[in-house]
Amino acid sequence: MAWGKGLVQQKEQEDKLKNLKELAAQPFARYKADLAQDFDIKNQSRWGDPMAGLVSVFFLSFKNSKQKKLNN
């Protein structure tokens, strides 16, 4: 019966249930910034986001220029 559903789909469902249980254990109202939640939100891909590519290019160039200044 385990092979009827697909092993990858079962793994995804187990991971989803694990994440839901972790969310259920957290308090409902969040007043302070939650680092895990912040990380998840920042790493979500958004379809049709025109700034997504530009922001990554900007931060890479900013990081490189900052490293050059530190090295000099």
VEXNU-16862 format. One record per residue: y, z, x of N, C-alpha, C, CB in turn. Coordinates in steps of 0.2 Angstrom, whole numbers, padded with zeros to 4 digits, always signed. Glycine has a CB too. Layout:
REM residues N
YZXYZXYZXYZX ...
//
This chain:
REM residues 72
-0006+0000+0004+0000+0000+0000+0006+0000+0004+0000+0006-0005 +0006+0003+0010+0012+0003+0015+0014-0004+0017+0010+0007+0021 +0009-0009+0017+0011-0015+0020+0014-0019+0014+0005-0019+0022 +0013-0017+0008+0016-0021+0003+0024-0021+0002+0013-0018-0004 +0027-0016+0005+0034-0016+0005+0038-0019+0011+0036-0009+0003 +0035-0018+0016+0038-0020+0023+0040-0014+0027+0044-0025+0021 +0038-0014+0033+0039-0009+0037+0046-0008+0039+0035-0009+0044 +0050-0013+0040+0057-0013+0041+0061-0010+0035+0060-0020+0043 +0059-0012+0029+0062-0009+0023+0061-0002+0022+0060-0013+0017 +0055+0000+0024+0053+0007+0023+0057+0011+0028+0046+0008+0024 +0058+0009+0034+0062+0012+0039+0069+0013+0037+0061+0009+0046 +0072+0008+0035+0079+0008+0032+0080+0012+0027+0081+0001+0030 +0075+0013+0022+0075+0017+0016+0075+0025+0019+0070+0016+0011 +0071+0026+0024+0070+0033+0026+0077+0035+0030+0064+0033+0031 +0080+0030+0034+0086+0032+0037+0091+0033+0032+0088+0026+0041 +0091+0029+0026+0097+0030+0021+0096+0036+0018+0096+0024+0016 +0090+0038+0016+0088+0045+0013+0090+0051+0018+0081+0046+0011 +0089+0050+0024+0091+0055+0029+0099+0056+0029+0088+0053+0036 +0102+0050+0029+0110+0050+0029+0112+0053+0023+0112+0043+0030 +0109+0052+0017+0111+0055+0011+0110+0062+0011+0108+0052+0005 +0105+0065+0014+0103+0072+0014+0109+0075+0018+0096+0073+0017 +0110+0072+0024+0115+0075+0028+0122+0075+0025+0116+0071+0035 +0124+0070+0021+0130+0070+0017+0130+0076+0012+0131+0063+0014 +0124+0077+0009+0124+0082+0003+0125+0089+0006+0117+0081+0000 +0123+0090+0013+0123+0096+0016+0131+0098+0018+0119+0097+0022 +0135+0093+0018+0142+0094+0020+0146+0096+0014+0145+0088+0023 +0151+0100+0016+0156+0102+0010+0159+0096+0007+0161+0107+0013 +0160+0096+0000+0163+0091-0003+0170+0089-0001+0163+0092-0011 +0174+0094-0001+0181+0093+0001+0182+0094+0009+0186+0098-0002 +0185+0089+0012+0186+0089+0019+0193+0089+0021+0182+0083+0023 +0195+0095+0024+0202+0095+0026+0203+0093+0033+0204+0103+0025 +0199+0094+0038+0200+0093+0045+0196+0086+0046+0197+0098+0049 +0198+0083+0051+0196+0076+0053+0188+0077+0055+0200+0073+0058 +0184+0074+0052+0177+0074+0054+0176+0068+0059+0172+0073+0048 +0174+0070+0065+0173+0065+0070+0168+0059+0069+0172+0068+0077 +0162+0062+0066+0157+0057+0064+0159+0052+0059+0150+0061+0062 +0163+0055+0054+0165+0051+0048+0170+0046+0051+0168+0055+0043 +0175+0048+0055+0180+0044+0058+0177+0038+0062+0185+0048+0062 +0172+0040+0066+0168+0035+0070+0165+0030+0065+0163+0038+0074 +0162+0032+0060+0158+0027+0055+0163+0023+0052+0154+0031+0050 +0169+0025+0050+0174+0021+0047+0177+0016+0051+0180+0026+0044 +0178+0018+0057+0181+0013+0062+0177+0008+0064+0183+0017+0068 +0170+0009+0064+0165+0004+0066+0163+0000+0060+0160+0007+0069 +0165+0001+0054+0163-0004+0049+0166-0011+0050+0165-0001+0042 +0163-0016+0049+0165-0022+0049+0168-0024+0042+0160-0028+0051 +0174-0027+0042+0177-0029+0035+0177-0036+0035+0184-0025+0034 +0174-0039+0030+0175-0046+0029+0182-0049+0027+0170-0049+0023 +0184-0054+0031+0191-0057+0030+0196-0053+0033+0192-0057+0022 +0195-0048+0037+0200-0044+0040+0204-0048+0046+0197-0038+0043 +0210-0051+0045+0213-0055+0050+0215-0052+0056+0219-0058+0047 +0216-0045+0056+0218-0042+0062+0212-0039+0066+0222-0036+0060 +0206-0040+0064+0200-0037+0067+0200-0040+0074+0194-0038+0063 +0200-0046+0075+0199-0049+0081+0205-0048+0086+0198-0057+0081 +0211-0048+0083+0217-0047+0087+0218-0040+0090+0223-0049+0082 +0216-0035+0086+0216-0028+0088+0212-0027+0094+0214-0024+0082 +0205-0030+0094+0201-0029+0099+0204-0032+0105+0194-0032+0097 +0207-0038+0105+0209-0042+0111+0215-0038+0113+0212-0049+0109 +0220-0035+0109+0225-0031+0111+0223-0025+0115+0230-0029+0105 +0218-0021+0112+0216-0015+0116+0213-0017+0122+0211-0011+0111 +0209-0022+0123+0206-0024+0129+0211-0026+0134+0201-0030+0128 +0216-0029+0132+0222-0031+0137+0226-0025+0139+0226-0036+0134 +0227-0020+0134+0230-0014+0135+0226-0010+0140+0232-0010+0129 +0220-0009+0139+0215-0005+0144+0215-0008+0151+0208-0005+0141 +0215-0015+0151+0215-0018+0158+0222-0017+0162+0214-0025+0157 +0227-0017+0158+0234-0016+0161+0235-0009+0163+0240-0018+0157 +0232-0004+0159+0232+0003+0161+0228+0004+0167+0230+0007+0155 +0222+0001+0168+0218+0002+0173+0222+0000+0180+0211-0001+0173 +0225-0006+0179+0228-0009+0185+0234-0004+0187+0231-0016+0183 +0238-0001+0183+0243+0003+0184+0240+0009+0188+0247+0005+0178 +0234+0012+0185+0231+0018+0188+0229+0016+0195+0226+0020+0184 +0226+0010+0197+0224+0009+0203+0229+0007+0208+0219+0002+0202 +0235+0005+0206+0241+0004+0211+0244+0010+0213+0245-0001+0208 
//
